[in-house]
């Protein structure tokens, strides 16, 4: 790879990091070509991108960003590194990794090396389960809307059910007077 190609890749990669606030760095070493292709297909189906880059190019691209990724440089960017980019939900890449593991004979690949969710850093495989259980922004907004609507629904429901009770009571009382 020529110096110009490396500069172009670093620029392209730093742009991807800026566009995607959520990304996971994985180790997919040991996977066959067929398994990597199946993983890429699963990523595509779930709406995330998966690409493999050299660690030095990843580091140079991360250095161009405002966030401090030095923890990644020391602990994550070693060996084989593939990056899963997700624009919307921070939990989708973790779910993709888990889904692939369930469908594959390899139960520990691809391995999570590190993740950045809205600039919060998570390092190590032990974070995968927690990351897969994160709620997306839209899920959280939906829950908040549901919680806010709940008291209003209860009041409307009580008024509606009370209306029938009151009407029945008035009707019964009017019939008794006769």
Backbone as JSON Lines, residues from 0, in Angstrom:
{"i":0,"aa":"X","n":[0.85,-1.17,0.0],"ca":[0.0,0.0,0.0],"c":[0.9,1.24,0.0]}
{"i":1,"aa":"X","n":[0.65,2.14,-0.92],"ca":[1.48,3.34,-1.01],"c":[1.08,4.34,0.07]}
{"i":2,"aa":"X","n":[1.94,5.32,0.28],"ca":[1.69,6.33,1.3],"c":[0.39,7.09,0.99]}
{"i":3,"aa":"X","n":[0.16,7.39,-0.29],"ca":[-1.06,8.11,-0.67],"c":[-2.31,7.27,-0.38]}
{"i":4,"aa":"X","n":[-2.23,5.97,-0.63],"ca":[-3.35,5.09,-0.34],"c":[-3.62,5.03,1.16]}
{"i":5,"aa":"X","n":[-2.56,4.99,1.95],"ca":[-2.72,4.97,3.41],"c":[-3.37,6.25,3.9]}
{"i":6,"aa":"X","n":[-2.93,7.39,3.36],"ca":[-3.52,8.68,3.75],"c":[-5.0,8.71,3.39]}
{"i":7,"aa":"X","n":[-5.34,8.21,2.22],"ca":[-6.73,8.17,1.78],"c":[-7.56,7.26,2.69]}
{"i":8,"aa":"X","n":[-7.02,6.1,3.05],"ca":[-7.73,5.17,3.94],"c":[-7.94,5.8,5.32]}
{"i":9,"aa":"X","n":[-6.9,6.47,5.84],"ca":[-7.02,7.11,7.16],"c":[-8.09,8.2,7.12]}
{"i":10,"aa":"X","n":[-8.13,9.0,6.06],"ca":[-9.15,10.04,5.93],"c":[-10.54,9.43,5.85]}
{"i":11,"aa":"X","n":[-10.69,8.39,5.05],"ca":[-11.96,7.71,4.89],"c":[-12.41,7.1,6.22]}
{"i":12,"aa":"X","n":[-11.48,6.47,6.91],"ca":[-11.78,5.83,8.19],"c":[-12.15,6.85,9.26]}
{"i":13,"aa":"X","n":[-11.43,7.97,9.33],"ca":[-11.77,8.99,10.33],"c":[-13.15,9.57,10.03]}
{"i":14,"aa":"X","n":[-13.5,9.68,8.74],"ca":[-14.85,10.11,8.38],"c":[-15.91,9.13,8.85]}
{"i":15,"aa":"X","n":[-15.61,7.84,8.72],"ca":[-16.55,6.81,9.2],"c":[-16.73,6.89,10.71]}
{"i":16,"aa":"X","n":[-15.62,7.13,11.43],"ca":[-15.72,7.26,12.89],"c":[-16.56,8.47,13.27]}
{"i":17,"aa":"X","n":[-16.44,9.57,12.51],"ca":[-17.24,10.77,12.81],"c":[-18.71,10.54,12.49]}
{"i":18,"aa":"X","n":[-19.01,9.81,11.42],"ca":[-20.39,9.55,11.01],"c":[-21.09,8.55,11.93]}
{"i":19,"aa":"X","n":[-20.34,7.62,12.48],"ca":[-20.9,6.54,13.29],"c":[-20.46,6.71,14.74]}
{"i":20,"aa":"X","n":[-21.39,7.11,15.59],"ca":[-21.03,7.33,16.99],"c":[-20.84,6.02,17.75]}
{"i":21,"aa":"X","n":[-21.22,4.9,17.13],"ca":[-21.08,3.59,17.76],"c":[-20.23,2.7,16.86]}
{"i":22,"aa":"X","n":[-19.16,2.16,17.43],"ca":[-18.37,1.19,16.67],"c":[-17.74,0.19,17.62]}
{"i":23,"aa":"X","n":[-17.57,-1.01,17.1],"ca":[-16.97,-2.11,17.86],"c":[-15.72,-2.56,17.12]}
{"i":24,"aa":"X","n":[-14.67,-2.83,17.86],"ca":[-13.46,-3.4,17.28],"c":[-13.41,-4.86,17.71]}
{"i":25,"aa":"X","n":[-13.32,-5.74,16.72],"ca":[-13.39,-7.17,16.99],"c":[-12.15,-7.9,16.49]}
{"i":26,"aa":"X","n":[-11.99,-9.1,16.97],"ca":[-10.93,-10.0,16.49],"c":[-11.62,-11.21,15.87]}
{"i":27,"aa":"X","n":[-11.53,-11.3,14.54],"ca":[-12.16,-12.42,13.83],"c":[-11.11,-13.37,13.29]}
{"i":28,"aa":"X","n":[-9.92,-13.33,13.88],"ca":[-8.87,-14.25,13.42],"c":[-9.32,-15.68,13.68]}
{"i":29,"aa":"X","n":[-8.96,-16.57,12.79],"ca":[-9.35,-17.96,12.92],"c":[-10.62,-18.3,12.17]}
{"i":30,"aa":"X","n":[-11.32,-17.29,11.67],"ca":[-12.51,-17.57,10.88],"c":[-12.1,-17.89,9.45]}
{"i":31,"aa":"X","n":[-12.8,-18.81,8.83],"ca":[-12.54,-19.13,7.43],"c":[-13.13,-18.01,6.56]}
{"i":32,"aa":"X","n":[-12.78,-18.02,5.3],"ca":[-13.31,-17.02,4.37],"c":[-14.84,-17.13,4.33]}
{"i":33,"aa":"X","n":[-15.35,-18.34,4.31],"ca":[-16.81,-18.54,4.29],"c":[-17.46,-17.97,5.55]}
{"i":34,"aa":"X","n":[-16.82,-18.17,6.7],"ca":[-17.37,-17.66,7.95],"c":[-17.33,-16.13,7.98]}
{"i":35,"aa":"X","n":[-16.24,-15.53,7.5],"ca":[-16.15,-14.07,7.44],"c":[-17.22,-13.52,6.5]}
{"i":36,"aa":"X","n":[-17.43,-14.17,5.37],"ca":[-18.47,-13.73,4.44],"c":[-19.85,-13.85,5.05]}
{"i":37,"aa":"X","n":[-20.09,-14.91,5.81],"ca":[-21.37,-15.08,6.5],"c":[-21.56,-13.99,7.55]}
{"i":38,"aa":"X","n":[-20.47,-13.64,8.25],"ca":[-20.54,-12.57,9.24],"c":[-20.83,-11.23,8.57]}
{"i":39,"aa":"X","n":[-20.15,-10.95,7.47],"ca":[-20.4,-9.7,6.72],"c":[-21.86,-9.63,6.25]}
{"i":40,"aa":"X","n":[-22.38,-10.77,5.77],"ca":[-23.77,-10.82,5.29],"c":[-24.74,-10.52,6.44]}
{"i":41,"aa":"X","n":[-24.48,-11.11,7.61],"ca":[-25.32,-10.87,8.77],"c":[-25.27,-9.39,9.18]}
{"i":42,"aa":"X","n":[-24.08,-8.81,9.14],"ca":[-23.92,-7.38,9.45],"c":[-24.76,-6.55,8.49]}
{"i":43,"aa":"X","n":[-24.67,-6.86,7.21],"ca":[-25.41,-6.12,6.19],"c":[-26.91,-6.23,6.43]}
{"i":44,"aa":"X","n":[-27.38,-7.42,6.75],"ca":[-28.8,-7.64,7.0],"c":[-29.3,-6.85,8.2]}
{"i":45,"aa":"X","n":[-28.43,-6.66,9.19],"ca":[-28.82,-5.94,10.41],"c":[-28.56,-4.43,10.31]}
{"i":46,"aa":"X","n":[-28.03,-3.98,9.17],"ca":[-27.84,-2.54,8.95],"c":[-26.57,-1.96,9.53]}
{"i":47,"aa":"X","n":[-25.56,-2.8,9.75],"ca":[-24.27,-2.31,10.22],"c":[-23.2,-2.69,9.2]}
{"i":48,"aa":"X","n":[-22.07,-1.99,9.25],"ca":[-20.97,-2.26,8.32],"c":[-19.84,-2.95,9.06]}
{"i":49,"aa":"X","n":[-19.16,-3.86,8.38],"ca":[-17.99,-4.54,8.93],"c":[-16.85,-4.43,7.94]}
{"i":50,"aa":"X","n":[-15.71,-3.9,8.42],"ca":[-14.51,-3.77,7.59],"c":[-13.28,-4.14,8.41]}
{"i":51,"aa":"X","n":[-12.28,-4.63,7.74],"ca":[-11.01,-4.97,8.39],"c":[-9.97,-3.93,7.98]}
{"i":52,"aa":"X","n":[-9.23,-3.43,8.97],"ca":[-8.2,-2.44,8.73],"c":[-6.95,-2.81,9.52]}
{"i":53,"aa":"X","n":[-5.83,-2.24,9.12],"ca":[-4.59,-2.39,9.88],"c":[-4.69,-1.53,11.13]}
{"i":54,"aa":"X","n":[-4.12,-2.03,12.22],"ca":[-4.19,-1.32,13.5],"c":[-3.58,0.08,13.42]}
{"i":55,"aa":"X","n":[-2.48,0.22,12.7],"ca":[-1.84,1.54,12.6],"c":[-2.76,2.54,11.9]}
{"i":56,"aa":"X","n":[-3.49,2.1,10.89],"ca":[-4.41,2.99,10.19],"c":[-5.6,3.35,11.09]}
{"i":57,"aa":"X","n":[-6.07,2.39,11.87],"ca":[-7.16,2.67,12.82],"c":[-6.69,3.7,13.84]}
{"i":58,"aa":"X","n":[-5.49,3.51,14.36],"ca":[-4.97,4.43,15.37],"c":[-4.83,5.84,14.8]}
{"i":59,"aa":"X","n":[-4.3,5.96,13.59],"ca":[-4.13,7.29,12.99],"c":[-5.48,7.96,12.76]}
{"i":60,"aa":"X","n":[-6.48,7.19,12.36],"ca":[-7.82,7.75,12.16],"c":[-8.44,8.19,13.48]}
{"i":61,"aa":"X","n":[-8.25,7.4,14.54],"ca":[-8.79,7.76,15.85],"c":[-8.09,8.98,16.44]}
{"i":62,"aa":"X","n":[-6.82,9.14,16.14],"ca":[-6.07,10.29,16.64],"c":[-6.59,11.6,16.06]}
{"i":63,"aa":"X","n":[-7.24,11.54,14.91],"ca":[-7.78,12.75,14.28],"c":[-9.08,13.22,14.94]}
{"i":64,"aa":"X","n":[-9.67,12.4,15.77],"ca":[-10.96,12.74,16.39],"c":[-10.74,13.5,17.69]}
{"i":65,"aa":"X","n":[-11.82,14.13,18.17],"ca":[-11.74,14.92,19.4],"c":[-11.7,14.05,20.66]}
{"i":66,"aa":"X","n":[-12.26,12.87,20.6],"ca":[-12.3,11.97,21.76],"c":[-10.94,11.32,21.99]}
{"i":67,"aa":"X","n":[-10.64,11.06,23.26],"ca":[-9.37,10.43,23.62],"c":[-9.53,8.91,23.59]}
{"i":68,"aa":"X","n":[-8.86,8.29,22.62],"ca":[-8.93,6.83,22.46],"c":[-7.61,6.15,22.84]}
{"i":69,"aa":"X","n":[-6.8,6.76,23.69],"ca":[-5.5,6.17,24.01],"c":[-5.64,4.8,24.69]}
{"i":70,"aa":"X","n":[-6.74,4.57,25.4],"ca":[-6.95,3.24,25.99],"c":[-7.04,2.18,24.91]}
{"i":71,"aa":"X","n":[-7.64,2.53,23.79],"ca":[-7.72,1.6,22.67],"c":[-6.33,1.32,22.1]}
{"i":72,"aa":"X","n":[-5.5,2.34,22.02],"ca":[-4.18,2.17,21.42],"c":[-3.36,1.14,22.2]}
{"i":73,"aa":"X","n":[-3.47,1.19,23.51],"ca":[-2.66,0.31,24.35],"c":[-3.23,-1.09,24.49]}
{"i":74,"aa":"X","n":[-4.56,-1.2,24.54],"ca":[-5.19,-2.48,24.9],"c":[-5.95,-3.17,23.78]}
{"i":75,"aa":"X","n":[-6.44,-2.44,22.8],"ca":[-7.35,-3.01,21.81],"c":[-6.68,-3.24,20.45]}
{"i":76,"aa":"X","n":[-5.87,-2.31,20.02],"ca":[-5.31,-2.37,18.67],"c":[-4.07,-3.24,18.6]}
{"i":77,"aa":"X","n":[-4.31,-4.53,18.78],"ca":[-3.27,-5.55,18.67],"c":[-3.85,-6.71,17.89]}
{"i":78,"aa":"X","n":[-3.05,-7.33,17.06],"ca":[-3.53,-8.47,16.3],"c":[-4.5,-8.08,15.21]}
{"i":79,"aa":"X","n":[-5.38,-9.0,14.87],"ca":[-6.37,-8.83,13.81],"c":[-7.48,-7.91,14.3]}
{"i":80,"aa":"X","n":[-7.82,-6.88,13.52],"ca":[-8.88,-5.95,13.95],"c":[-9.87,-5.69,12.83]}
{"i":81,"aa":"X","n":[-11.11,-5.97,13.12],"ca":[-12.22,-5.63,12.24],"c":[-13.11,-4.66,12.98]}
{"i":82,"aa":"X","n":[-13.73,-3.76,12.26],"ca":[-14.57,-2.74,12.89],"c":[-16.0,-2.88,12.39]}
{"i":83,"aa":"X","n":[-16.93,-2.86,13.35],"ca":[-18.36,-2.86,13.03],"c":[-18.86,-1.45,13.33]}
{"i":84,"aa":"X","n":[-19.4,-0.79,12.31],"ca":[-19.93,0.57,12.45],"c":[-21.45,0.52,12.54]}
{"i":85,"aa":"X","n":[-22.01,1.29,13.49],"ca":[-23.46,1.38,13.64],"c":[-23.84,2.84,13.86]}
{"i":86,"aa":"X","n":[-24.67,3.38,12.97],"ca":[-25.06,4.79,13.08],"c":[-26.09,5.0,14.17]}
{"i":87,"aa":"X","n":[-27.06,4.15,14.26],"ca":[-28.21,4.38,15.13],"c":[-28.04,3.78,16.53]}
{"i":88,"aa":"X","n":[-28.15,2.48,16.62],"ca":[-28.19,1.81,17.92],"c":[-26.84,1.24,18.32]}
{"i":89,"aa":"X","n":[-26.48,1.47,19.57],"ca":[-25.2,0.98,20.07],"c":[-25.2,-0.5,20.4]}
{"i":90,"aa":"X","n":[-26.39,-1.1,20.49],"ca":[-26.46,-2.51,20.86],"c":[-26.49,-3.45,19.67]}
{"i":91,"aa":"X","n":[-26.73,-2.95,18.47],"ca":[-26.88,-3.81,17.29],"c":[-25.61,-4.61,17.0]}
{"i":92,"aa":"X","n":[-24.41,-4.01,17.0],"ca":[-23.22,-4.83,16.74],"c":[-23.05,-5.98,17.74]}
{"i":93,"aa":"X","n":[-23.35,-5.73,19.01],"ca":[-23.24,-6.79,20.01],"c":[-24.24,-7.91,19.73]}
{"i":94,"aa":"X","n":[-25.44,-7.53,19.31],"ca":[-26.44,-8.54,18.98],"c":[-26.02,-9.32,17.74]}
{"i":95,"aa":"X","n":[-25.39,-8.65,16.77],"ca":[-24.91,-9.33,15.56],"c":[-23.85,-10.36,15.94]}
{"i":96,"aa":"X","n":[-22.92,-9.96,16.8],"ca":[-21.87,-10.89,17.24],"c":[-22.5,-12.11,17.93]}
{"i":97,"aa":"X","n":[-23.44,-11.86,18.83],"ca":[-24.1,-12.97,19.53],"c":[-24.88,-13.86,18.57]}
{"i":98,"aa":"X","n":[-25.59,-13.27,17.62],"ca":[-26.34,-14.05,16.64],"c":[-25.41,-14.91,15.8]}
{"i":99,"aa":"X","n":[-24.28,-14.33,15.39],"ca":[-23.33,-15.1,14.58],"c":[-22.75,-16.26,15.38]}
{"i":100,"aa":"X","n":[-22.44,-16.01,16.63],"ca":[-21.89,-17.08,17.48],"c":[-22.89,-18.23,17.64]}
{"i":101,"aa":"X","n":[-24.17,-17.9,17.75],"ca":[-25.19,-18.94,17.89],"c":[-25.3,-19.79,16.64]}
{"i":102,"aa":"X","n":[-25.12,-19.15,15.48],"ca":[-25.28,-19.88,14.22],"c":[-23.99,-20.53,13.74]}
{"i":103,"aa":"X","n":[-22.88,-20.26,14.41],"ca":[-21.57,-20.75,13.98],"c":[-21.06,-21.82,14.94]}
{"i":104,"aa":"X","n":[-20.09,-22.58,14.46],"ca":[-19.47,-23.59,15.33],"c":[-18.48,-22.94,16.3]}
{"i":105,"aa":"X","n":[-18.02,-21.73,15.98],"ca":[-17.11,-21.01,16.88],"c":[-17.92,-20.19,17.86]}
{"i":106,"aa":"X","n":[-17.82,-20.49,19.12],"ca":[-18.64,-19.83,20.12],"c":[-17.97,-18.59,20.72]}
{"i":107,"aa":"X","n":[-16.71,-18.32,20.34],"ca":[-16.03,-17.15,20.9],"c":[-15.5,-16.21,19.83]}
{"i":108,"aa":"X","n":[-15.93,-16.4,18.59],"ca":[-15.47,-15.54,17.5],"c":[-16.66,-14.99,16.75]}
{"i":109,"aa":"X","n":[-16.61,-13.78,16.29],"ca":[-15.57,-12.8,16.53],"c":[-15.59,-12.34,17.99]}
{"i":110,"aa":"X","n":[-14.42,-12.04,18.5],"ca":[-14.25,-11.64,19.89],"c":[-14.28,-10.12,19.99]}
{"i":111,"aa":"X","n":[-14.98,-9.6,20.98],"ca":[-15.02,-8.16,21.19],"c":[-13.73,-7.71,21.86]}
{"i":112,"aa":"X","n":[-13.02,-6.82,21.18],"ca":[-11.81,-6.24,21.75],"c":[-12.12,-4.92,22.44]}
{"i":113,"aa":"X","n":[-13.0,-4.13,21.85],"ca":[-13.38,-2.85,22.43],"c":[-14.54,-2.25,21.67]}
{"i":114,"aa":"X","n":[-15.23,-1.32,22.33],"ca":[-16.36,-0.65,21.7],"c":[-16.41,0.79,22.16]}
{"i":115,"aa":"X","n":[-16.93,1.63,21.29],"ca":[-17.18,3.03,21.61],"c":[-18.65,3.29,21.34]}
{"i":116,"aa":"X","n":[-19.39,3.6,22.39],"ca":[-20.81,3.91,22.28],"c":[-20.97,5.37,22.68]}
{"i":117,"aa":"X","n":[-21.24,6.21,21.7],"ca":[-21.34,7.66,21.95],"c":[-20.14,8.16,22.76]}
{"i":118,"aa":"X","n":[-18.96,7.78,22.37],"ca":[-17.65,8.15,22.94],"c":[-17.37,7.52,24.3]}
{"i":119,"aa":"X","n":[-18.25,6.68,24.83],"ca":[-17.94,5.91,26.04],"c":[-17.22,4.65,25.6]}
{"i":120,"aa":"X","n":[-16.09,4.35,26.25],"ca":[-15.25,3.23,25.84],"c":[-15.51,2.0,26.7]}
{"i":121,"aa":"X","n":[-15.58,0.85,26.04],"ca":[-15.73,-0.44,26.71],"c":[-14.65,-1.35,26.15]}
{"i":122,"aa":"X","n":[-13.83,-1.89,27.03],"ca":[-12.71,-2.72,26.58],"c":[-12.87,-4.13,27.13]}
{"i":123,"aa":"X","n":[-12.82,-5.09,26.24],"ca":[-12.82,-6.49,26.64],"c":[-14.1,-7.23,26.33]}
{"i":124,"aa":"X","n":[-13.94,-8.52,26.14],"ca":[-15.02,-9.45,25.81],"c":[-16.1,-9.48,26.89]}
{"i":125,"aa":"X","n":[-15.72,-9.25,28.14],"ca":[-16.68,-9.33,29.24],"c":[-17.8,-8.29,29.14]}
{"i":126,"aa":"X","n":[-17.64,-7.27,28.31],"ca":[-18.66,-6.24,28.14],"c":[-19.71,-6.58,27.09]}
{"i":127,"aa":"X","n":[-19.52,-7.67,26.35],"ca":[-20.4,-7.99,25.24],"c":[-21.85,-8.21,25.7]}
{"i":128,"aa":"X","n":[-22.06,-8.97,26.75],"ca":[-23.43,-9.25,27.21],"c":[-24.12,-7.96,27.63]}
{"i":129,"aa":"X","n":[-23.43,-7.12,28.37],"ca":[-24.0,-5.86,28.81],"c":[-24.32,-4.96,27.62]}
{"i":130,"aa":"X","n":[-23.42,-4.9,26.64],"ca":[-23.65,-4.06,25.47],"c":[-24.83,-4.56,24.64]}
{"i":131,"aa":"X","n":[-25.01,-5.87,24.58],"ca":[-26.14,-6.41,23.8],"c":[-27.47,-6.11,24.47]}
{"i":132,"aa":"X","n":[-27.46,-5.84,25.76],"ca":[-28.7,-5.55,26.49],"c":[-28.99,-4.06,26.58]}
{"i":133,"aa":"X","n":[-28.08,-3.22,26.06],"ca":[-28.33,-1.78,26.05],"c":[-29.58,-1.48,25.26]}
{"i":134,"aa":"X","n":[-30.31,-0.48,25.68],"ca":[-31.48,-0.07,24.92],"c":[-31.06,1.03,23.96]}
{"i":135,"aa":"X","n":[-31.66,0.99,22.78],"ca":[-31.36,2.03,21.79],"c":[-32.04,3.33,22.2]}
{"i":136,"aa":"X","n":[-31.64,4.4,21.57],"ca":[-32.22,5.71,21.85],"c":[-33.72,5.68,21.59]}
{"i":137,"aa":"X","n":[-34.15,5.08,20.5],"ca":[-35.57,5.02,20.17],"c":[-36.35,4.19,21.19]}
{"i":138,"aa":"X","n":[-35.75,3.09,21.67],"ca":[-36.41,2.27,22.68],"c":[-36.59,3.06,23.98]}
{"i":139,"aa":"X","n":[-35.57,3.82,24.38],"ca":[-35.67,4.63,25.59],"c":[-36.73,5.72,25.45]}
{"i":140,"aa":"X","n":[-36.75,6.37,24.3],"ca":[-37.77,7.41,24.06],"c":[-39.16,6.79,24.11]}
{"i":141,"aa":"X","n":[-39.33,5.63,23.52],"ca":[-40.62,4.94,23.57],"c":[-41.06,4.61,24.99]}
{"i":142,"aa":"X","n":[-40.11,4.16,25.81],"ca":[-40.44,3.86,27.21],"c":[-40.85,5.11,27.97]}
{"i":143,"aa":"X","n":[-40.13,6.21,27.73],"ca":[-40.45,7.47,28.42],"c":[-41.83,7.96,28.0]}
{"i":144,"aa":"X","n":[-42.14,7.89,26.72],"ca":[-43.46,8.3,26.24],"c":[-44.54,7.42,26.87]}
{"i":145,"aa":"X","n":[-44.28,6.13,26.94],"ca":[-45.23,5.21,27.57],"c":[-45.46,5.55,29.04]}
{"i":146,"aa":"X","n":[-44.38,5.88,29.75],"ca":[-44.51,6.25,31.16],"c":[-45.27,7.56,31.32]}
{"i":147,"aa":"X","n":[-45.03,8.5,30.43],"ca":[-45.73,9.77,30.51],"c":[-47.21,9.63,30.16]}
{"i":148,"aa":"X","n":[-47.54,8.74,29.27],"ca":[-48.93,8.54,28.86],"c":[-49.71,7.72,29.88]}
{"i":149,"aa":"X","n":[-49.04,6.92,30.66],"ca":[-49.7,6.01,31.58],"c":[-50.66,6.72,32.55]}
{"i":150,"aa":"X","n":[-50.25,7.77,33.25],"ca":[-51.2,8.43,34.17],"c":[-52.41,8.99,33.44]}
{"i":151,"aa":"X","n":[-52.21,9.58,32.27],"ca":[-53.33,10.13,31.52],"c":[-54.29,9.02,31.1]}
{"i":152,"aa":"X","n":[-53.74,7.88,30.67],"ca":[-54.61,6.76,30.28],"c":[-55.42,6.26,31.47]}
{"i":153,"aa":"X","n":[-54.79,6.24,32.65],"ca":[-55.5,5.77,33.85],"c":[-56.65,6.71,34.2]}
{"i":154,"aa":"X","n":[-56.44,8.02,34.09],"ca":[-57.49,8.99,34.4],"c":[-58.64,8.84,33.41]}
{"i":155,"aa":"X","n":[-58.31,8.77,32.11],"ca":[-59.35,8.62,31.09],"c":[-60.12,7.33,31.31]}
{"i":156,"aa":"X","n":[-59.42,6.26,31.6],"ca":[-60.06,4.97,31.83],"c":[-60.99,5.04,33.04]}
{"i":157,"aa":"X","n":[-60.54,5.67,34.11],"ca":[-61.37,5.78,35.31],"c":[-62.61,6.62,35.02]}
{"i":158,"aa":"X","n":[-62.44,7.71,34.28],"ca":[-63.58,8.55,33.94],"c":[-64.58,7.8,33.07]}
{"i":159,"aa":"X","n":[-64.05,7.04,32.11],"ca":[-64.95,6.3,31.22],"c":[-65.7,5.21,31.97]}
{"i":160,"aa":"X","n":[-65.0,4.49,32.83],"ca":[-65.69,3.43,33.57],"c":[-66.63,4.03,34.6]}
{"i":161,"aa":"X","n":[-66.26,5.16,35.17],"ca":[-67.12,5.84,36.13],"c":[-68.37,6.37,35.49]}
{"i":162,"aa":"X","n":[-68.28,6.79,34.25],"ca":[-69.42,7.32,33.51],"c":[-70.53,6.28,33.46]}
{"i":163,"aa":"X","n":[-70.17,5.06,33.2],"ca":[-71.16,4.0,33.13],"c":[-71.74,3.7,34.51]}
{"i":164,"aa":"X","n":[-70.92,3.76,35.51],"ca":[-71.36,3.5,36.87],"c":[-72.32,4.6,37.32]}
{"i":165,"aa":"X","n":[-71.95,5.84,37.06],"ca":[-72.79,6.97,37.46],"c":[-74.11,6.94,36.71]}
{"i":166,"aa":"X","n":[-74.03,6.66,35.41],"ca":[-75.26,6.59,34.6],"c":[-76.17,5.48,35.11]}
{"i":167,"aa":"X","n":[-75.59,4.36,35.44],"ca":[-76.38,3.24,35.97],"c":[-77.0,3.59,37.31]}
{"i":168,"aa":"X","n":[-76.24,4.28,38.14],"ca":[-76.73,4.69,39.45],"c":[-77.9,5.67,39.31]}
{"i":169,"aa":"X","n":[-77.75,6.65,38.42],"ca":[-78.82,7.63,38.2],"c":[-80.07,6.94,37.66]}
{"i":170,"aa":"X","n":[-79.87,6.02,36.73],"ca":[-81.01,5.3,36.15],"c":[-81.72,4.49,37.23]}
{"i":171,"aa":"X","n":[-80.97,3.81,38.07],"ca":[-81.56,3.01,39.14],"c":[-82.32,3.89,40.12]}
{"i":172,"aa":"X","n":[-81.73,5.01,40.5],"ca":[-82.4,5.92,41.43],"c":[-83.68,6.5,40.82]}
{"i":173,"aa":"X","n":[-83.64,6.82,39.53],"ca":[-84.83,7.38,38.88],"c":[-85.93,6.32,38.79]}
{"i":174,"aa":"X","n":[-85.57,5.09,38.6],"ca":[-86.56,4.02,38.55],"c":[-87.18,3.74,39.91]}
{"i":175,"aa":"X","n":[-86.45,3.95,40.98],"ca":[-86.95,3.7,42.33],"c":[-88.0,4.73,42.71]}
{"i":176,"aa":"X","n":[-87.86,5.94,42.25],"ca":[-88.8,6.97,42.61],"c":[-90.18,6.71,42.02]}
{"i":177,"aa":"X","n":[-90.22,5.98,40.95],"ca":[-91.49,5.71,40.31],"c":[-92.23,4.67,41.04]}
